[in-house]
Amino acid sequence: MFGLGTQEILVIALIILLLFGGKKIPELMKGLGKGVKSFKEGMNSLEDEDEKKKDKDN
């Protein structure tokens, strides 16, 4: 995962925990999940449009 080892990931997680606190982390993860879901939906719609154009051209 991006060339990061277990120790680096644990240090990053600890820093995030210290900066945002335990109560904010679920909120942040929920927002991140929504963003990823929206991105995937956008990519899927672009792929569908591309396939429709290819089918239309043939």
CHARMM internal coordinates of N, CA and C (Angstrom, degrees):
IC EDIT
DIST 1 N 1 CA 1.4614
DIST 1 CA 1 C 1.5195
ANGL 1 N 1 CA 1 C 108.21
DIST 1 C 2 N 1.3145
ANGL 1 CA 1 C 2 N 117.89
DIHE 1 N 1 CA 1 C 2 N 96.07
DIST 2 N 2 CA 1.4578
ANGL 1 C 2 N 2 CA 125.15
DIHE 1 CA 1 C 2 N 2 CA 177.86
DIST 2 CA 2 C 1.5235
ANGL 2 N 2 CA 2 C 112.53
DIHE 1 C 2 N 2 CA 2 C 56.75
DIST 2 C 3 N 1.3104
ANGL 2 CA 2 C 3 N 118.00
DIHE 2 N 2 CA 2 C 3 N 24.86
DIST 3 N 3 CA 1.4492
ANGL 2 C 3 N 3 CA 121.58
DIHE 2 CA 2 C 3 N 3 CA 179.45
DIST 3 CA 3 C 1.5189
ANGL 3 N 3 CA 3 C 114.13
DIHE 2 C 3 N 3 CA 3 C 71.36
DIST 3 C 4 N 1.3225
ANGL 3 CA 3 C 4 N 117.76
DIHE 3 N 3 CA 3 C 4 N 18.23
DIST 4 N 4 CA 1.4568
ANGL 3 C 4 N 4 CA 121.44
DIHE 3 CA 3 C 4 N 4 CA 179.53
DIST 4 CA 4 C 1.5205
ANGL 4 N 4 CA 4 C 110.15
DIHE 3 C 4 N 4 CA 4 C -96.81
DIST 4 C 5 N 1.3166
ANGL 4 CA 4 C 5 N 115.34
DIHE 4 N 4 CA 4 C 5 N 137.44
DIST 5 N 5 CA 1.4510
ANGL 4 C 5 N 5 CA 120.57
DIHE 4 CA 4 C 5 N 5 CA 176.47
DIST 5 CA 5 C 1.5174
ANGL 5 N 5 CA 5 C 110.76
DIHE 4 C 5 N 5 CA 5 C -89.89
DIST 5 C 6 N 1.3055
ANGL 5 CA 5 C 6 N 115.40
DIHE 5 N 5 CA 5 C 6 N 178.95
DIST 6 N 6 CA 1.4606
ANGL 5 C 6 N 6 CA 121.41
DIHE 5 CA 5 C 6 N 6 CA -178.80
DIST 6 CA 6 C 1.5257
ANGL 6 N 6 CA 6 C 111.68
DIHE 5 C 6 N 6 CA 6 C -62.40
DIST 6 C 7 N 1.3276
ANGL 6 CA 6 C 7 N 116.89
DIHE 6 N 6 CA 6 C 7 N -41.35
DIST 7 N 7 CA 1.4651
ANGL 6 C 7 N 7 CA 120.14
DIHE 6 CA 6 C 7 N 7 CA -178.65
DIST 7 CA 7 C 1.5215
ANGL 7 N 7 CA 7 C 111.36
DIHE 6 C 7 N 7 CA 7 C -64.21
DIST 7 C 8 N 1.3378
ANGL 7 CA 7 C 8 N 117.52
DIHE 7 N 7 CA 7 C 8 N -40.71
DIST 8 N 8 CA 1.4547
ANGL 7 C 8 N 8 CA 120.31
DIHE 7 CA 7 C 8 N 8 CA -179.87
DIST 8 CA 8 C 1.5263
ANGL 8 N 8 CA 8 C 111.10
DIHE 7 C 8 N 8 CA 8 C -65.23
DIST 8 C 9 N 1.3125
ANGL 8 CA 8 C 9 N 115.74
DIHE 8 N 8 CA 8 C 9 N -41.13
DIST 9 N 9 CA 1.4675
ANGL 8 C 9 N 9 CA 119.66
DIHE 8 CA 8 C 9 N 9 CA 179.34
DIST 9 CA 9 C 1.5206
ANGL 9 N 9 CA 9 C 110.39
DIHE 8 C 9 N 9 CA 9 C -64.44
DIST 9 C 10 N 1.3261
ANGL 9 CA 9 C 10 N 117.74
DIHE 9 N 9 CA 9 C 10 N -40.92
DIST 10 N 10 CA 1.4634
ANGL 9 C 10 N 10 CA 120.66
DIHE 9 CA 9 C 10 N 10 CA 178.37
DIST 10 CA 10 C 1.5287
ANGL 10 N 10 CA 10 C 111.47
DIHE 9 C 10 N 10 CA 10 C -64.15
DIST 10 C 11 N 1.3216
ANGL 10 CA 10 C 11 N 117.59
DIHE 10 N 10 CA 10 C 11 N -40.00
DIST 11 N 11 CA 1.4725
ANGL 10 C 11 N 11 CA 120.86
DIHE 10 CA 10 C 11 N 11 CA 178.60
DIST 11 CA 11 C 1.5237
ANGL 11 N 11 CA 11 C 109.96
DIHE 10 C 11 N 11 CA 11 C -64.63
DIST 11 C 12 N 1.3321
ANGL 11 CA 11 C 12 N 117.31
DIHE 11 N 11 CA 11 C 12 N -43.45
DIST 12 N 12 CA 1.4685
ANGL 11 C 12 N 12 CA 120.87
DIHE 11 CA 11 C 12 N 12 CA 178.49
DIST 12 CA 12 C 1.5208
ANGL 12 N 12 CA 12 C 110.16
DIHE 11 C 12 N 12 CA 12 C -62.65
DIST 12 C 13 N 1.3343
ANGL 12 CA 12 C 13 N 117.64
DIHE 12 N 12 CA 12 C 13 N -43.39
DIST 13 N 13 CA 1.4665
ANGL 12 C 13 N 13 CA 121.12
DIHE 12 CA 12 C 13 N 13 CA 179.01
DIST 13 CA 13 C 1.5245
ANGL 13 N 13 CA 13 C 110.94
DIHE 12 C 13 N 13 CA 13 C -62.40
DIST 13 C 14 N 1.3166
ANGL 13 CA 13 C 14 N 117.60
DIHE 13 N 13 CA 13 C 14 N -39.97
DIST 14 N 14 CA 1.4638
ANGL 13 C 14 N 14 CA 121.46
DIHE 13 CA 13 C 14 N 14 CA 178.53
DIST 14 CA 14 C 1.5284
ANGL 14 N 14 CA 14 C 111.11
DIHE 13 C 14 N 14 CA 14 C -64.73
DIST 14 C 15 N 1.3058
ANGL 14 CA 14 C 15 N 117.05
DIHE 14 N 14 CA 14 C 15 N -42.36
DIST 15 N 15 CA 1.4743
ANGL 14 C 15 N 15 CA 120.76
DIHE 14 CA 14 C 15 N 15 CA 178.38
DIST 15 CA 15 C 1.5212
ANGL 15 N 15 CA 15 C 110.37
DIHE 14 C 15 N 15 CA 15 C -63.26
DIST 15 C 16 N 1.3292
ANGL 15 CA 15 C 16 N 117.25
DIHE 15 N 15 CA 15 C 16 N -43.07
DIST 16 N 16 CA 1.4671
ANGL 15 C 16 N 16 CA 120.60
DIHE 15 CA 15 C 16 N 16 CA 178.01
DIST 16 CA 16 C 1.5163
ANGL 16 N 16 CA 16 C 110.46
DIHE 15 C 16 N 16 CA 16 C -62.37
DIST 16 C 17 N 1.3127
ANGL 16 CA 16 C 17 N 116.95
DIHE 16 N 16 CA 16 C 17 N -42.32
DIST 17 N 17 CA 1.4640
ANGL 16 C 17 N 17 CA 121.25
DIHE 16 CA 16 C 17 N 17 CA 178.39
DIST 17 CA 17 C 1.5231
ANGL 17 N 17 CA 17 C 110.79
DIHE 16 C 17 N 17 CA 17 C -60.96
DIST 17 C 18 N 1.3145
ANGL 17 CA 17 C 18 N 117.15
DIHE 17 N 17 CA 17 C 18 N -42.96
DIST 18 N 18 CA 1.4698
ANGL 17 C 18 N 18 CA 120.74
DIHE 17 CA 17 C 18 N 18 CA 179.88
DIST 18 CA 18 C 1.5281
ANGL 18 N 18 CA 18 C 111.82
DIHE 17 C 18 N 18 CA 18 C -68.28
DIST 18 C 19 N 1.3172
ANGL 18 CA 18 C 19 N 117.34
DIHE 18 N 18 CA 18 C 19 N -38.03
DIST 19 N 19 CA 1.4630
ANGL 18 C 19 N 19 CA 120.49
DIHE 18 CA 18 C 19 N 19 CA -177.88
DIST 19 CA 19 C 1.5291
ANGL 19 N 19 CA 19 C 112.64
DIHE 18 C 19 N 19 CA 19 C -72.44
DIST 19 C 20 N 1.3237
ANGL 19 CA 19 C 20 N 116.55
DIHE 19 N 19 CA 19 C 20 N -44.71
DIST 20 N 20 CA 1.4610
ANGL 19 C 20 N 20 CA 119.80
DIHE 19 CA 19 C 20 N 20 CA -172.28
DIST 20 CA 20 C 1.5183
ANGL 20 N 20 CA 20 C 113.81
DIHE 19 C 20 N 20 CA 20 C -101.84
DIST 20 C 21 N 1.2870
ANGL 20 CA 20 C 21 N 118.74
DIHE 20 N 20 CA 20 C 21 N -19.09
DIST 21 N 21 CA 1.4604
ANGL 20 C 21 N 21 CA 120.94
DIHE 20 CA 20 C 21 N 21 CA -178.09
DIST 21 CA 21 C 1.5176
ANGL 21 N 21 CA 21 C 110.96
DIHE 20 C 21 N 21 CA 21 C 81.02
DIST 21 C 22 N 1.3033
ANGL 21 CA 21 C 22 N 115.33
DIHE 21 N 21 CA 21 C 22 N 161.79
DIST 22 N 22 CA 1.4644
ANGL 21 C 22 N 22 CA 121.28
DIHE 21 CA 21 C 22 N 22 CA -176.33
DIST 22 CA 22 C 1.5091
ANGL 22 N 22 CA 22 C 114.55
DIHE 21 C 22 N 22 CA 22 C -67.89
DIST 22 C 23 N 1.3246
ANGL 22 CA 22 C 23 N 117.86
DIHE 22 N 22 CA 22 C 23 N -27.96
DIST 23 N 23 CA 1.4643
ANGL 22 C 23 N 23 CA 120.25
DIHE 22 CA 22 C 23 N 23 CA -176.04
DIST 23 CA 23 C 1.5227
ANGL 23 N 23 CA 23 C 112.73
DIHE 22 C 23 N 23 CA 23 C -77.82
DIST 23 C 24 N 1.3113
ANGL 23 CA 23 C 24 N 117.95
DIHE 23 N 23 CA 23 C 24 N -27.68
DIST 24 N 24 CA 1.4631
ANGL 23 C 24 N 24 CA 121.32
DIHE 23 CA 23 C 24 N 24 CA -176.98
DIST 24 CA 24 C 1.5265
ANGL 24 N 24 CA 24 C 113.36
DIHE 23 C 24 N 24 CA 24 C -85.45
DIST 24 C 25 N 1.3154
ANGL 24 CA 24 C 25 N 117.64
DIHE 24 N 24 CA 24 C 25 N -21.85
DIST 25 N 25 CA 1.4618
ANGL 24 C 25 N 25 CA 120.52
DIHE 24 CA 24 C 25 N 25 CA -174.63
DIST 25 CA 25 C 1.5338
ANGL 25 N 25 CA 25 C 112.68
DIHE 24 C 25 N 25 CA 25 C -61.70
DIST 25 C 26 N 1.3376
ANGL 25 CA 25 C 26 N 120.81
DIHE 25 N 25 CA 25 C 26 N -45.16
DIST 26 N 26 CA 1.4707
ANGL 25 C 26 N 26 CA 118.56
DIHE 25 CA 25 C 26 N 26 CA 177.42
DIST 26 CA 26 C 1.5253
ANGL 26 N 26 CA 26 C 112.48
DIHE 25 C 26 N 26 CA 26 C -59.96
DIST 26 C 27 N 1.3266
ANGL 26 CA 26 C 27 N 116.47
DIHE 26 N 26 CA 26 C 27 N -36.37
DIST 27 N 27 CA 1.4599
ANGL 26 C 27 N 27 CA 121.03
DIHE 26 CA 26 C 27 N 27 CA 177.63
DIST 27 CA 27 C 1.5239
ANGL 27 N 27 CA 27 C 110.76
DIHE 26 C 27 N 27 CA 27 C -63.49
DIST 27 C 28 N 1.3286
ANGL 27 CA 27 C 28 N 116.33
DIHE 27 N 27 CA 27 C 28 N -44.33
DIST 28 N 28 CA 1.4588
ANGL 27 C 28 N 28 CA 121.37
DIHE 27 CA 27 C 28 N 28 CA 178.93
DIST 28 CA 28 C 1.5208
ANGL 28 N 28 CA 28 C 111.32
DIHE 27 C 28 N 28 CA 28 C -63.50
DIST 28 C 29 N 1.3150
ANGL 28 CA 28 C 29 N 117.04
DIHE 28 N 28 CA 28 C 29 N -42.73
DIST 29 N 29 CA 1.4598
ANGL 28 C 29 N 29 CA 120.73
DIHE 28 CA 28 C 29 N 29 CA -179.20
DIST 29 CA 29 C 1.5284
ANGL 29 N 29 CA 29 C 110.98
DIHE 28 C 29 N 29 CA 29 C -67.08
DIST 29 C 30 N 1.3285
ANGL 29 CA 29 C 30 N 116.95
DIHE 29 N 29 CA 29 C 30 N -36.45
DIST 30 N 30 CA 1.4570
ANGL 29 C 30 N 30 CA 120.75
DIHE 29 CA 29 C 30 N 30 CA 177.74
DIST 30 CA 30 C 1.5259
ANGL 30 N 30 CA 30 C 109.66
DIHE 29 C 30 N 30 CA 30 C -63.18
DIST 30 C 31 N 1.3153
ANGL 30 CA 30 C 31 N 116.70
DIHE 30 N 30 CA 30 C 31 N -44.86
DIST 31 N 31 CA 1.4603
ANGL 30 C 31 N 31 CA 120.80
DIHE 30 CA 30 C 31 N 31 CA 178.05
DIST 31 CA 31 C 1.5259
ANGL 31 N 31 CA 31 C 111.81
DIHE 30 C 31 N 31 CA 31 C -63.53
DIST 31 C 32 N 1.3176
ANGL 31 CA 31 C 32 N 116.47
DIHE 31 N 31 CA 31 C 32 N -40.58
DIST 32 N 32 CA 1.4592
ANGL 31 C 32 N 32 CA 121.06
DIHE 31 CA 31 C 32 N 32 CA 178.05
DIST 32 CA 32 C 1.5314
ANGL 32 N 32 CA 32 C 110.53
DIHE 31 C 32 N 32 CA 32 C -63.78
DIST 32 C 33 N 1.3114
ANGL 32 CA 32 C 33 N 116.64
DIHE 32 N 32 CA 32 C 33 N -42.07
DIST 33 N 33 CA 1.4682
ANGL 32 C 33 N 33 CA 121.05
DIHE 32 CA 32 C 33 N 33 CA 178.44
DIST 33 CA 33 C 1.5177
ANGL 33 N 33 CA 33 C 111.86
DIHE 32 C 33 N 33 CA 33 C -62.29
DIST 33 C 34 N 1.3255
ANGL 33 CA 33 C 34 N 116.67
DIHE 33 N 33 CA 33 C 34 N -42.08
DIST 34 N 34 CA 1.4661
ANGL 33 C 34 N 34 CA 120.44
DIHE 33 CA 33 C 34 N 34 CA 177.93
DIST 34 CA 34 C 1.5248
ANGL 34 N 34 CA 34 C 110.65
DIHE 33 C 34 N 34 CA 34 C -63.94
DIST 34 C 35 N 1.3194
ANGL 34 CA 34 C 35 N 116.18
DIHE 34 N 34 CA 34 C 35 N -39.31
DIST 35 N 35 CA 1.4619
ANGL 34 C 35 N 35 CA 119.85
DIHE 34 CA 34 C 35 N 35 CA 179.05
DIST 35 CA 35 C 1.5217
ANGL 35 N 35 CA 35 C 111.95
DIHE 34 C 35 N 35 CA 35 C -64.80
DIST 35 C 36 N 1.3148
ANGL 35 CA 35 C 36 N 117.13
DIHE 35 N 35 CA 35 C 36 N -42.85
DIST 36 N 36 CA 1.4642
ANGL 35 C 36 N 36 CA 121.31
DIHE 35 CA 35 C 36 N 36 CA 179.19
DIST 36 CA 36 C 1.5232
ANGL 36 N 36 CA 36 C 110.03
DIHE 35 C 36 N 36 CA 36 C -65.29
DIST 36 C 37 N 1.3219
ANGL 36 CA 36 C 37 N 116.68
DIHE 36 N 36 CA 36 C 37 N -41.50
DIST 37 N 37 CA 1.4679
ANGL 36 C 37 N 37 CA 120.63
DIHE 36 CA 36 C 37 N 37 CA 179.59
DIST 37 CA 37 C 1.5290
ANGL 37 N 37 CA 37 C 110.54
DIHE 36 C 37 N 37 CA 37 C -62.66
DIST 37 C 38 N 1.3234
ANGL 37 CA 37 C 38 N 116.49
DIHE 37 N 37 CA 37 C 38 N -43.26
DIST 38 N 38 CA 1.4571
ANGL 37 C 38 N 38 CA 120.87
DIHE 37 CA 37 C 38 N 38 CA 178.44
DIST 38 CA 38 C 1.5240
ANGL 38 N 38 CA 38 C 111.02
DIHE 37 C 38 N 38 CA 38 C -63.12
DIST 38 C 39 N 1.3234
ANGL 38 CA 38 C 39 N 116.89
DIHE 38 N 38 CA 38 C 39 N -41.61
DIST 39 N 39 CA 1.4615
ANGL 38 C 39 N 39 CA 121.40
DIHE 38 CA 38 C 39 N 39 CA 178.68
DIST 39 CA 39 C 1.5250
ANGL 39 N 39 CA 39 C 110.93
DIHE 38 C 39 N 39 CA 39 C -61.62
DIST 39 C 40 N 1.3339
ANGL 39 CA 39 C 40 N 116.73
DIHE 39 N 39 CA 39 C 40 N -44.62
DIST 40 N 40 CA 1.4639
ANGL 39 C 40 N 40 CA 121.02
DIHE 39 CA 39 C 40 N 40 CA -179.98
DIST 40 CA 40 C 1.5219
ANGL 40 N 40 CA 40 C 110.92
DIHE 39 C 40 N 40 CA 40 C -63.27
DIST 40 C 41 N 1.3319
ANGL 40 CA 40 C 41 N 117.08
DIHE 40 N 40 CA 40 C 41 N -41.48
DIST 41 N 41 CA 1.4617
ANGL 40 C 41 N 41 CA 120.72
DIHE 40 CA 40 C 41 N 41 CA 179.26
DIST 41 CA 41 C 1.5260
ANGL 41 N 41 CA 41 C 110.23
DIHE 40 C 41 N 41 CA 41 C -63.18
DIST 41 C 42 N 1.3160
ANGL 41 CA 41 C 42 N 116.46
DIHE 41 N 41 CA 41 C 42 N -40.90
DIST 42 N 42 CA 1.4605
ANGL 41 C 42 N 42 CA 120.22
DIHE 41 CA 41 C 42 N 42 CA 178.05
DIST 42 CA 42 C 1.5194
ANGL 42 N 42 CA 42 C 111.79
DIHE 41 C 42 N 42 CA 42 C -64.04
DIST 42 C 43 N 1.3148
ANGL 42 CA 42 C 43 N 116.98
DIHE 42 N 42 CA 42 C 43 N -42.06
DIST 43 N 43 CA 1.4606
ANGL 42 C 43 N 43 CA 120.48
DIHE 42 CA 42 C 43 N 43 CA 178.93
DIST 43 CA 43 C 1.5264
ANGL 43 N 43 CA 43 C 110.86
DIHE 42 C 43 N 43 CA 43 C -65.26
DIST 43 C 44 N 1.3324
ANGL 43 CA 43 C 44 N 116.86
DIHE 43 N 43 CA 43 C 44 N -40.54
DIST 44 N 44 CA 1.4643
ANGL 43 C 44 N 44 CA 120.24
DIHE 43 CA 43 C 44 N 44 CA 179.01
DIST 44 CA 44 C 1.5187
ANGL 44 N 44 CA 44 C 111.18
DIHE 43 C 44 N 44 CA 44 C -64.24
DIST 44 C 45 N 1.3269
ANGL 44 CA 44 C 45 N 117.20
DIHE 44 N 44 CA 44 C 45 N -39.43
DIST 45 N 45 CA 1.4617
ANGL 44 C 45 N 45 CA 119.28
DIHE 44 CA 44 C 45 N 45 CA 179.94
DIST 45 CA 45 C 1.5303
ANGL 45 N 45 CA 45 C 110.59
DIHE 44 C 45 N 45 CA 45 C -67.31
DIST 45 C 46 N 1.3407
ANGL 45 CA 45 C 46 N 117.53
DIHE 45 N 45 CA 45 C 46 N -36.59
DIST 46 N 46 CA 1.4637
ANGL 45 C 46 N 46 CA 120.11
DIHE 45 CA 45 C 46 N 46 CA 176.59
DIST 46 CA 46 C 1.5253
ANGL 46 N 46 CA 46 C 111.19
DIHE 45 C 46 N 46 CA 46 C -65.35
DIST 46 C 47 N 1.3285
ANGL 46 CA 46 C 47 N 116.63
DIHE 46 N 46 CA 46 C 47 N -40.55
DIST 47 N 47 CA 1.4588
ANGL 46 C 47 N 47 CA 120.22
DIHE 46 CA 46 C 47 N 47 CA 178.13
DIST 47 CA 47 C 1.5219
ANGL 47 N 47 CA 47 C 110.95
DIHE 46 C 47 N 47 CA 47 C -64.27
DIST 47 C 48 N 1.3381
ANGL 47 CA 47 C 48 N 117.34
DIHE 47 N 47 CA 47 C 48 N -40.11
DIST 48 N 48 CA 1.4598
ANGL 47 C 48 N 48 CA 121.19
DIHE 47 CA 47 C 48 N 48 CA 178.72
DIST 48 CA 48 C 1.5252
ANGL 48 N 48 CA 48 C 110.63
DIHE 47 C 48 N 48 CA 48 C -63.61
DIST 48 C 49 N 1.3342
ANGL 48 CA 48 C 49 N 116.96
DIHE 48 N 48 CA 48 C 49 N -42.78
DIST 49 N 49 CA 1.4641
ANGL 48 C 49 N 49 CA 120.35
DIHE 48 CA 48 C 49 N 49 CA 178.71
DIST 49 CA 49 C 1.5198
ANGL 49 N 49 CA 49 C 110.82
DIHE 48 C 49 N 49 CA 49 C -63.69
DIST 49 C 50 N 1.3361
ANGL 49 CA 49 C 50 N 116.93
DIHE 49 N 49 CA 49 C 50 N -39.28
DIST 50 N 50 CA 1.4549
ANGL 49 C 50 N 50 CA 121.13
DIHE 49 CA 49 C 50 N 50 CA 179.37
DIST 50 CA 50 C 1.5241
ANGL 50 N 50 CA 50 C 110.56
DIHE 49 C 50 N 50 CA 50 C -64.15
DIST 50 C 51 N 1.3331
ANGL 50 CA 50 C 51 N 117.25
DIHE 50 N 50 CA 50 C 51 N -42.29
DIST 51 N 51 CA 1.4611
ANGL 50 C 51 N 51 CA 121.02
DIHE 50 CA 50 C 51 N 51 CA 178.66
DIST 51 CA 51 C 1.5247
ANGL 51 N 51 CA 51 C 111.07
DIHE 50 C 51 N 51 CA 51 C -64.67
DIST 51 C 52 N 1.3273
ANGL 51 CA 51 C 52 N 116.95
DIHE 51 N 51 CA 51 C 52 N -38.87
DIST 52 N 52 CA 1.4668
ANGL 51 C 52 N 52 CA 120.49
DIHE 51 CA 51 C 52 N 52 CA 178.99
DIST 52 CA 52 C 1.5304
ANGL 52 N 52 CA 52 C 110.34
DIHE 51 C 52 N 52 CA 52 C -64.34
DIST 52 C 53 N 1.3355
ANGL 52 CA 52 C 53 N 117.22
DIHE 52 N 52 CA 52 C 53 N -39.62
DIST 53 N 53 CA 1.4637
ANGL 52 C 53 N 53 CA 120.11
DIHE 52 CA 52 C 53 N 53 CA 178.30
DIST 53 CA 53 C 1.5116
ANGL 53 N 53 CA 53 C 111.02
DIHE 52 C 53 N 53 CA 53 C -65.05
DIST 53 C 54 N 1.3525
ANGL 53 CA 53 C 54 N 116.68
DIHE 53 N 53 CA 53 C 54 N -41.31
DIST 54 N 54 CA 1.4577
ANGL 53 C 54 N 54 CA 120.19
DIHE 53 CA 53 C 54 N 54 CA 178.80
DIST 54 CA 54 C 1.5199
ANGL 54 N 54 CA 54 C 111.18
DIHE 53 C 54 N 54 CA 54 C -63.17
DIST 54 C 55 N 1.3402
ANGL 54 CA 54 C 55 N 117.31
DIHE 54 N 54 CA 54 C 55 N -42.61
DIST 55 N 55 CA 1.4484
ANGL 54 C 55 N 55 CA 121.59
DIHE 54 CA 54 C 55 N 55 CA 179.57
DIST 55 CA 55 C 1.5300
ANGL 55 N 55 CA 55 C 110.52
DIHE 54 C 55 N 55 CA 55 C -65.94
DIST 55 C 56 N 1.3053
ANGL 55 CA 55 C 56 N 116.97
DIHE 55 N 55 CA 55 C 56 N -36.93
DIST 56 N 56 CA 1.4615
ANGL 55 C 56 N 56 CA 122.35
DIHE 55 CA 55 C 56 N 56 CA -178.88
DIST 56 CA 56 C 1.5296
ANGL 56 N 56 CA 56 C 110.90
DIHE 55 C 56 N 56 CA 56 C -68.78
DIST 56 C 57 N 1.3386
ANGL 56 CA 56 C 57 N 116.03
DIHE 56 N 56 CA 56 C 57 N -37.40
DIST 57 N 57 CA 1.4637
ANGL 56 C 57 N 57 CA 120.76
DIHE 56 CA 56 C 57 N 57 CA -179.86
DIST 57 CA 57 C 1.5203
ANGL 57 N 57 CA 57 C 112.39
DIHE 56 C 57 N 57 CA 57 C -71.24
DIST 57 C 58 N 1.3175
ANGL 57 CA 57 C 58 N 117.79
DIHE 57 N 57 CA 57 C 58 N -27.13
DIST 58 N 58 CA 1.4681
ANGL 57 C 58 N 58 CA 120.71
DIHE 57 CA 57 C 58 N 58 CA -178.59
DIST 58 CA 58 C 1.4735
ANGL 58 N 58 CA 58 C 108.33
DIHE 57 C 58 N 58 CA 58 C -83.69
END
COOR INIT
IC SEED 1 N 1 CA 1 C
IC BUILD
